[in-house]
Amino acid sequence: MSRPVVVVVGAGPGVSGSVARRFAREGYDVGLLGREEEPLRVLATELEEVGATVGHAVVDITDAEATTAAIQRIGDHTDRIDVLHFNPSAFREKDPLELTVPELLEDVALGVGALLTVVQAARPYLSSGGRVTATGSLAADQPWHRAASLGVQKAGLRNLVHSLDATLAPDGIRAVSVTVRGTLAQHGSFTPDRVADAIWAAVHQDEGEWRTEVPYSG
């Protein structure tokens, strides 16, 4: 049996890196998609040191064609994707009177629309027991007006995850967003590693009691 595979979209430092390390420690091989070569290379080296086979691609995930091709290369190489984790969002400090429609749509394309791209690309490699996960945020319910697009992204992301789960569940594939109800920090309950632990736990929910949104409150 080949090792299970997790693909982390929006990989780099922070929660996404912690998710990749958490799954690698549990025996997963890892695919990484991110915007910059150096953080991906550093993360890949860390993962290889714990025994994971790692592939990575530098890609703008709002470029549907390039992102689809990157996912397909990983899937064709591993012949499976067991967990697809979606992490990216856009932070733009503009309130609703400053934010333009094109800016809002650009941010939503990254923080929500790209999830459609990666799930559609990964679907041929997902089988029963497969999981789609996403990093959610308290901003979906309590948006900060000075970053208005972020709340829209996180609310849309959560909504889309509900729809993805309903669509995929008949084939035994489930989707879940983990809503981080606090501010990420280097210490305490909201470190990236603690959030990654919550995402690991959400993946391993009892399917008979599956929740498509799991709050993480520390």
N, C-alpha and C positions, 0 to 999 in steps of 0.2 A: 504494500500500500504506500502510495506517495504521501508525503507530509501535507497537512492542510495548509491553505494559502490565505493570507489576508492581504488585501490591497488597500492602501491608505491614500486617499485623495486629498491634496492640500498638505502634503507632508513637509515637515520642517521641525524647528524647535517648538516647544509647548506641548499642548494636548496631543497633537498628531504624532509627535515623536514618542511620547509616553505610551500611546496606544500601540505603536509599532513595536516598541520594546516589550510591552506586556505580553503581546501575542507571541513574539519571538521566544521569550522565556518559556512559554507554554508549548513550544515545539512547532510553531508555524513558520513556514517560509513567507517572505514578504515582498510585495510589490509596492513601490513608492512613486507617486506622481506629485511633482511640485514645480515651483516657478524658478528656482535657482539651483544651480549645479552644486555649489559648495556645501550648503546645508544637507542636501541629499547625499552627497558623498560621505560626509561626516557621519550621518545617521546610518547609512549602509554599512560603514566600517564597524560601528558599535553593534549592529545586529549580527553581522558575520562573526563577531567575537563570541557571541552566545550560541553559535551553531546554525544560524539561519542562512539559507540561500536567498540572496536579495537581488532584485532587479529594480532599476529606477529609470525614470524618464522625466526630462525637463519639458514642461508643456504648459501653455496657457489653457486652463480648463474651460474658458469661455469659447475656445476654438473647438467646436464640436468635432470637426473632421480629425484634427490632430489628437484630440483626447480619445476619440473612439479607436484610432489606430494604435495608440499607446496601450489601452486596455486590451485590445485584441492581441498585441504582441505578448503581453504577460499571460493572457489566457491560453494562447496557442502554445506557449513554452511550458506552462505548468499543467495544462489540460484540466484545470479546475480553479474556481475561486470559491472559497468557503465563506469568507466574510469580506464585505465591501464597506469600508468606513469613509464617510464623507465629513470633512472638517472645515472647509473654507468659508469665509464670509468677508465682506468688505466693510471696513470702518471708515466712514466719511463724516467728519464733524461739521454738519450743516443742519440747521433746523428746518422745519417745513416751509418757511418763507424764503429760505436761501436755496434749498435743494431744488434742482431743476428736474423735469420729467426725464430727460435723457440720462442724467446722473442716477436717478432712482432706478431706471430700467437697467443701466449698466451694472449697478450693485446687485440687483435681483438676479440678473443673468449669472453672476458668479455664485451668490449665496443660495440660490434656489434652482435656477434653470440648469446649472451644470450637473445637479444631481440626476436629472432626467437623462442627460447624455451618458453619464457613467453607468447608471443602472441598465439602460438599454444596451450599452456596449458589453456589459458584463453578463447579461442574462443568459447567453448560450453556455456560459461556463458555471453558472449557478445550478445546483440540483437540490433535491429535497434535503432539508437540514441547513441550507445556506441562509445567510443572514446579511441584511443591509442595515447599517447603523449610521447615525448622524449626531454630531455635536450640537445640541440645542442650547438655548439661553433664556434666562429670565427676561431678557429684552422682548421676547414674544408677548409677555403679559404686562410688563412694566417698562415700556420703552423710555429711553432718555431722549428728550426732545431735541437735544443738541446733536444727536446722531440718529436722525429720524429713519434713515434707510435701513439701519441695522435691525430695528424692531420689525419692520416690514419683512426683511429677509427671514428672520427667525420664526415669525408667525407663519410665513409661507412655507418654510422648510418643514415645520411640524405638520402642517396640513397635508403637504405632499407625501410625507412619510405615512400618514394614515391611509392615503389612497394607494400608495405602493404596497402596503401590507395587505390591503383588501384584494388587490390584483394578484399578488404573488402567493398568498396563503393557500389557495387550492393546490398548488404544486409543492407545498411543504416548505416554501421559502418565506421568511418573516422579516419585517422591517420594524425598526424602533429608533426613536430619537431620545437621547438622554438630555434632559433640561437641567443645565447647571444653574442652580438658583443661588448664585453668589459670585464674587469677583475672584478670578484666578490670582493666586499669590504663590510666592516661593516657599511659604511655610503655612502650616495649619491644615484645615480641612479641604481647602480648594486648590491644592497643588495640582499640576498637570498629572502627576502619577496617581493621585487619589481619584481624579476624574476618569483616568484610564481604567482604574479598577472598577469604577461604576459602569463603564461601557462593557468591560469584560463580563460583569455580572448580568447586564441587560441582555447580552448575547446568549447567556446560558439560563434564561428564564425557563420555567416549565411551560412548554408550548400549550398545555391545556388551560393555562391561566395567563396567556400572553397579553402584555400591554404594549401598545404602540408608542406610548410616551412614558418614560420613567423619569421622575424627578430625582435630582441629586441635590440634597440640601446639606451635605457635609455630615 
